[in-house]
Amino acid sequence: MKLAAALLMAAAVAHAEPATYKLDPTHSFVHFEVVHFGTSTLRGRFGPVAGDVVLDREAGRGQVSLAIDTAGINTGTAALDARLRERDLLASAEHPQAYFVAERFAFEGGKLKELRGEFTLRGISQPLALKALRFNCYTSPLFRREVCGGDFEAQFDRSTVGATYGLPFVADRVRLLVEVEGVRQ
């Protein structure tokens, strides 16, 4: 009986394969927040974010590759968006894309808890951990395929990538909120 159960489990694991997901552009954005003059929080977003995810939930591992169009910044104020694209902040002309790539996934109780990888902005790479606020998979009635996604957050200091304009009046610490959904291919 134990042998049969072990063989059945081994067969199930052998059939489990990593799944590839393409990000859905209608549900994949990076939002940012930075404190402005110690009074309010400046908020905006980039997107849609392009990318692919390979996820093997059974093995607790995967790969993420996201590309963020820096010129696609939107704060709701066109003049501010143009200023943020300038060379001393996002440097969108010189570095039209930011990237996040990760291969270190942390699972707890079968749930994705964190992605650790490398974030590149303005051509400068640094480690970044995206903590899962929520993550789930479901069968989409629209696509008739599995969709996985969630909300993630991280923080970094913009000075580490040379975006120092406005310091200390505009905070160094930037909070990122990443919303993504990927459709299984």
C-alpha positions as CSV (number, residue, x, y, z in Angstrom):
1,M,0.0,0.0,0.0
2,K,2.8,2.4,0.9
3,L,4.6,1.6,-2.3
4,A,1.5,2.2,-4.4
5,A,1.0,5.6,-2.7
6,A,4.6,6.5,-3.3
7,L,4.4,5.5,-7.0
8,L,1.3,7.5,-7.4
9,M,2.9,10.6,-5.8
10,A,6.0,10.2,-7.9
11,A,3.9,10.0,-11.1
12,A,2.0,13.1,-10.1
13,V,5.3,15.0,-9.5
14,A,6.7,13.7,-12.8
15,H,3.7,15.0,-14.7
16,A,3.9,18.4,-13.0
17,E,5.7,20.8,-15.2
18,P,6.5,24.5,-15.0
19,A,3.8,26.6,-16.6
20,T,4.5,29.7,-18.7
21,Y,2.3,32.8,-18.3
22,K,2.2,36.0,-20.4
23,L,1.3,39.2,-18.6
24,D,-2.1,40.5,-19.3
25,P,-1.6,44.2,-20.3
26,T,-5.0,45.1,-18.8
27,H,-4.0,43.9,-15.4
28,S,-0.2,44.5,-15.1
29,F,1.0,47.9,-13.8
30,V,3.7,49.3,-11.5
31,H,2.5,52.0,-9.2
32,F,4.9,54.2,-7.2
33,E,4.7,56.4,-4.2
34,V,7.2,59.0,-2.9
35,V,6.7,61.6,-0.1
36,H,6.6,65.1,-1.4
37,F,7.9,67.9,0.9
38,G,6.9,65.9,3.9
39,T,3.2,66.7,3.4
40,S,1.7,64.5,0.8
41,T,2.5,61.4,-1.3
42,L,3.1,61.8,-5.0
43,R,1.7,58.8,-6.8
44,G,1.8,57.5,-10.4
45,R,2.0,54.4,-12.4
46,F,3.9,52.8,-15.3
47,G,2.3,50.4,-17.7
48,P,1.1,48.3,-18.9
49,V,4.1,46.1,-17.9
50,A,5.3,43.5,-20.4
51,G,6.7,40.2,-19.4
52,D,6.7,36.5,-18.8
53,V,6.5,34.2,-15.8
54,V,7.5,30.6,-15.6
55,L,6.0,29.1,-12.4
56,D,6.4,25.6,-11.0
57,R,4.2,25.8,-7.9
58,E,4.8,22.1,-7.0
59,A,8.6,22.6,-7.0
60,G,8.4,26.1,-5.4
61,R,10.4,27.9,-8.1
62,G,10.1,30.0,-11.2
63,Q,11.4,32.8,-13.3
64,V,10.1,36.3,-13.8
65,S,11.1,38.8,-16.5
66,L,9.3,42.2,-16.5
67,A,10.0,45.2,-18.8
68,I,8.7,48.6,-17.7
69,D,8.5,51.5,-20.3
70,T,9.8,54.5,-18.3
71,A,8.3,57.0,-20.8
72,G,4.9,55.5,-19.9
73,I,4.9,57.2,-16.6
74,N,1.5,58.7,-15.6
75,T,0.9,60.8,-12.5
76,G,-2.2,62.5,-13.9
77,T,-0.3,65.7,-14.6
78,A,1.3,65.9,-18.0
79,A,3.9,68.5,-17.0
80,L,5.0,66.4,-14.0
81,D,5.2,63.3,-16.2
82,A,7.5,65.2,-18.7
83,R,9.7,66.4,-15.8
84,L,10.0,62.9,-14.3
85,R,11.2,61.6,-17.7
86,E,14.2,64.1,-17.7
87,R,17.8,63.0,-17.5
88,D,18.2,63.7,-13.8
89,L,15.3,61.5,-12.8
90,L,14.1,58.6,-15.0
91,A,16.3,59.4,-17.9
92,S,13.7,57.9,-20.3
93,A,15.5,58.9,-23.5
94,E,18.8,57.2,-22.4
95,H,17.1,54.3,-20.6
96,P,13.7,53.7,-22.1
97,Q,13.0,50.6,-20.0
98,A,13.5,49.4,-16.5
99,Y,13.6,45.7,-15.7
100,F,12.9,43.3,-13.0
101,V,14.2,39.7,-13.3
102,A,13.9,37.1,-10.6
103,E,14.6,33.4,-10.1
104,R,14.4,33.2,-6.3
105,F,10.8,32.4,-5.2
106,A,9.9,32.0,-1.6
107,F,6.8,29.8,-0.8
108,E,5.2,29.3,2.5
109,G,2.5,26.7,3.0
110,G,2.1,26.4,-0.8
111,K,1.6,30.2,-1.2
112,L,4.0,32.5,-3.0
113,K,5.4,35.0,-0.4
114,E,8.3,36.7,-2.1
115,L,10.3,37.1,-5.3
116,R,13.9,38.1,-5.0
117,G,15.7,39.4,-8.0
118,E,17.4,42.3,-9.7
119,F,15.8,45.6,-10.5
120,T,17.4,47.8,-13.2
121,L,16.6,51.5,-13.5
122,R,18.6,54.1,-15.4
123,G,21.0,51.3,-16.4
124,I,21.9,50.5,-12.8
125,S,21.0,47.1,-11.3
126,Q,20.4,46.4,-7.7
127,P,18.8,43.6,-5.6
128,L,15.1,43.9,-5.0
129,A,12.6,41.8,-3.1
130,L,8.9,41.9,-4.1
131,K,6.7,40.8,-1.2
132,A,3.4,39.2,-2.1
133,L,0.5,41.0,-0.6
134,R,-1.8,38.4,-2.3
135,F,-1.4,35.8,-4.9
136,N,-3.9,33.4,-6.5
137,C,-4.6,31.4,-9.6
138,Y,-8.0,30.7,-11.1
139,T,-9.6,29.6,-14.4
140,S,-10.7,32.7,-16.3
141,P,-14.1,32.5,-17.8
142,L,-12.9,35.0,-20.5
143,F,-9.7,33.2,-21.6
144,R,-10.8,29.7,-20.6
145,R,-7.3,29.2,-19.2
146,E,-5.6,29.5,-15.9
147,V,-4.7,33.0,-14.8
148,C,-2.3,33.7,-11.9
149,G,-1.6,37.0,-10.4
150,G,-1.3,39.2,-7.4
151,D,-0.2,42.3,-5.7
152,F,3.4,42.8,-4.6
153,E,5.3,45.6,-2.9
154,A,8.9,46.7,-2.5
155,Q,10.9,49.8,-1.6
156,F,14.2,51.2,-2.8
157,D,16.1,54.4,-2.5
158,R,16.2,56.4,-5.8
159,S,19.6,57.8,-5.0
160,T,21.1,54.3,-5.5
161,V,20.3,54.6,-9.2
162,G,21.4,58.3,-9.5
163,A,18.0,59.9,-9.4
164,T,18.8,62.5,-6.8
165,Y,17.0,65.6,-8.1
166,G,14.8,67.2,-5.4
167,L,16.5,65.5,-2.4
168,P,15.7,66.0,0.5
169,F,12.5,67.8,-0.3
170,V,11.2,64.8,-2.3
171,A,12.0,61.7,-0.4
172,D,14.7,59.2,-1.4
173,R,12.6,56.2,-0.5
174,V,10.2,55.0,-3.3
175,R,7.5,52.5,-2.6
176,L,6.5,50.2,-5.5
177,L,3.2,48.5,-5.8
178,V,3.2,45.9,-8.6
179,E,-0.1,44.4,-9.8
180,V,0.2,41.6,-12.3
181,E,-1.9,38.9,-13.9
182,G,-0.5,36.3,-16.3
183,V,-2.4,34.1,-18.7
184,R,-1.2,30.5,-19.0
185,Q,0.2,29.8,-22.4
